[in-house]
């Protein structure tokens, strides 16, 4: 899954200041991995392995949901079993510029 520069820039804006984060931010690093390592393994939980392409969909979808529904909340609770969806949710929270509470 390829993520365009505009999408990366939009995800990189901080909530309070609208400033662009550095290229060393979680958002840039993860977007770079999605763009460059698509079919490579990204996440292994038990016997299940997700490629970067498979991980990108849930992460980006959850990031969008957080942007639409979490408002000004800086922390988001994540309650999930230890599976790929839990890790995707944590990455989505970080990509949305928030912190998570396990």
GISUL-V805985 format. One record per residue. RES is the residue in one small letter. PHI is phi in whole degrees, 0 to 359 (* if undefined). Layout:
RES&PHI  RES&PHI
This chain:
x&*  x&263  x&249  x&288  x&300  x&296  x&294  x&296  x&298  x&295  x&290  x&276  x&289  x&283  x&294  x&277  x&253  x&71  x&281  x&278  x&283  x&292  x&291  x&267  x&290  x&303  x&300  x&295  x&295  x&291  x&299  x&298  x&296  x&301  x&287  x&256  x&239  x&328  x&272  x&287  x&297  x&245  x&211  x&235  x&230  x&64  x&266  x&269  x&233  x&249  x&281  x&299  x&298  x&291  x&285  x&300  x&303  x&298  x&296  x&291  x&295  x&291  x&301  x&297  x&299  x&297  x&299  x&282  x&242  x&274  x&59  x&269  x&297  x&267  x&239  x&231  x&281  x&237  x&238  x&211  x&290  x&285  x&212  x&301  x&296  x&296  x&293  x&297  x&295  x&297  x&297  x&296  x&299  x&296  x&293  x&276  x&84  x&247  x&256  x&240  x&242  x&290
